[in-house]
Amino acid sequence: MKLSFKKRIATYNLFAIATLTAIAFIVIYSVVYYTSYKHLDDDITTEKKEVFANLDWNDDQIIMNKMSEWEEAEHNQIEVNPTFIQIVDLNGNTLFKSINLQENHFLFNPKNTATVFYNATINKQKIRQGQFPVFNNNHKIIGQLTIGVSQQESYNVLHNLLIVLILTYITILFILYFIMSFVASKAIAPIHQLIHSASKINYTNINSRLPLPENQDEIHQLATTINQLLNRLENSFYQQKQFTSDASHEMQTPLAAIKGIIEVLLRKPRTAEQYEVKMKEVLRQTNRLSQLHDQLLQLARLESSVLKANYEQIVLQTIIEKSVQNHEILRVRNSIHINNIIPNEVLVLADPLLLEMILDNLISNAIKYNKTEGTVYISWNSEDKTLSVTDEGIGIEADKLPLLFNRFYRVDDSRNSQIPGNGIGLSIAKRLCEVQNILLIVKSIIHQGTTFQLQFPS
């Protein structure tokens, strides 16, 4: 059976208190039980000393002296605090028994060699008995002495105490259950409030947050954690909306250009040269769409899957030369010089494929956004294991640096309109760096250039 959270709290607390109460009641009953029987056993022991004082023996025979001492009232009556005495020899023959035993006999262990106490019944009266071996001068057992006293009063006290404890225990559990249920209801009231508030949050009011309880407890921490989750979801939600809007805008531009070109071509016949020029423009816009498609697909794969880096010791110079060679045509077209001063012995721990993709983006940007006849500087700092890629472009304003890694973000759209790209490359590079625990840092000075740094883990 599945219990609600409130009932589980009440049940667990009830079980804990019930266990402690049961232990306390058992201890109380045990103390009273021990005290009651210890008092009876002490009385029996005292009586034993008096009886032994009236006994004598001759070898294996027990001789009873001072018979008048044994005619006391306590040995004659049964109803009021009687004391019962029985003496037997080695053969089990009764040598003496008090008058109040009448026709009854105590059961005894003929092989008993030490003092023992036990309970018995005489004429429906509960008796506490003590059996003592009788020794002669040679320390040989020559008989058994059994003394009994009424334990009816102790039994009644213990019996009544047991009934009271059981009834009290049941009553306490019954009352505690309702108290615990009430306390549990009060304890989880803030949780119900959180559930009620959370159930009202959807995409139309995703900026809503859960109310924080006054007490700085675990429920407060839960509400705070959920609010932090909502913050991340809200950011992701708006990023997705912005992503959709930006992607639509980026696709709309080349599509509109292609549509305009085709409409112009269809208005009247054109010369072959005119058709060739227009078709080259269509091809350029188509390539732009194709590049956008590939980057969007790559970005979607990076964000939707759990990437795992296959770490290897990589010669950094080799992979940088490969990335530079990948952009040789672009470098030559823009008249850019490459100043690569990475020592040949530098090794880094990274995924070769992912690192090459990162360097492709950084070197490509350094070439595209550099000044004419500018230089791209590639250097290595061995102290903090940092690779730097620096260009001599016009730089980026400080307040725009945090936006560089946002998807589709491009600084100074008017200036960048003639530079191919969609503003996704740095987002991809950032994601690939996170997978490899590489810190990607950007620094820029207006009219001097921009530096991207890759700080590798130690």
Secondary structure, 3 states (H helix, E strand, C coil): CCCCHHHHHHHHHHHHHHHHHHHHHHHHHHHHHHHHHHHHHHHHHHHHHHHHHCEEEECCEEEECCHHHHHCHHHCCCCCCCEEEEEEECCCCEEEECHHHCCCCCCCCCCCCCCEEEEEEECCEEEEEEEEEEECCCCCEEEEEEEEEECHHHHHHHHHHHHHHHHHHHHHHHHHHHHHHHHHHHHCHHHHHHHHHHHCCCHHHCCCCCCCCCCCCHHHHHHHHHHHHHHHHHHHHHHHHHHHHHHHHHHHHHHHHHHHHHHHHHHCCCCHHHHHHHHHHHHHHHHHHHHHHHHHHHHHHHHHCCCCCCCEEEEHHHHHHHHHHHCHHHHHHCCCEEEECCCCCCEEEECHHHHHHHHHHHHHHHHHCCCCCCEEEEEEECCCCEEEEECCCCCCCHHHHHHCCCCCCCCCHHHHCCCCCCCCHHHHHHHHHHHCCCEEEEEEECCCEEEEEEECCC
